[in-house]
Amino acid sequence: MCLAIPVRIVELDGDNAVVSAMGNRFRAKTNLLPNVKLGRLVLVHAGFAISLVDEEDAKTVPCNIEQHFFREARITGYRLTKAA
């Protein structure tokens, strides 16, 4: 399964960005979004920022991802527990 996740750009140098999501920081290329600014939310897939993201839409993604994995666990019989 492939996921594109919303992240916030916390560092930007040309088309090289450091982005932050759910407590993790990683690098992403922003050359597909030439006018992107520091602090913006973007959707990242395979290391590339592919779209700007609305602040309200971004808030629902962690919940949706968690719901998906717990639903899949029920279907397949895997046992997952929430982290404390």
Secondary structure, DSSP 8 states (H G I E B T S, - for coil): ----EEEEEEEEETTEEEEEETTEEEEEE-TTSTT--TT-EEEEETTEEEEE--HHHHHHHHHHHHHHHHHHHHHHT-------
